Amino acid sequence: MLDQDFIQQMKEKLLAEKLEIESKLTELAAPEKSMDNPDLDDLANDATEDIIEESTRAAFRDVLDKINAALQRIADGRYGLCIQDGLEISRDKLASEPWAEYCGGNH
């Protein structure tokens, strides 16, 4: 069973990570400066950057969803329990990935 001090530490880590990710998402959402008379290379590079940025935004949103779910589990008193089988997730795993959802069994 996880003690309340550890859970509070993980909550603080989750909230700090949430703020950082939200900040990064805001930066990625900022409008781009338009190019004057772009050539084909500029357009190709811009398209490539758009694809990379969308992939990055998707990854950040995925982690943000997991952080929000972990914060909800803290509020519900279910933090540190595997969402599939209810077994306890190790402190080491939670310390390295505070939004961990699975205990590491066969899932």
Secondary structure by P-SEA (a helix, b strand, c coil): cccaaaaaaaaaaaaaaaaaaaaaaaaaaccccccccccaaaaaaaaaaaaaaaaaaaaaaaaaaaaaaaaaaaaaccccccccccccccaaaaaaccccccccccc
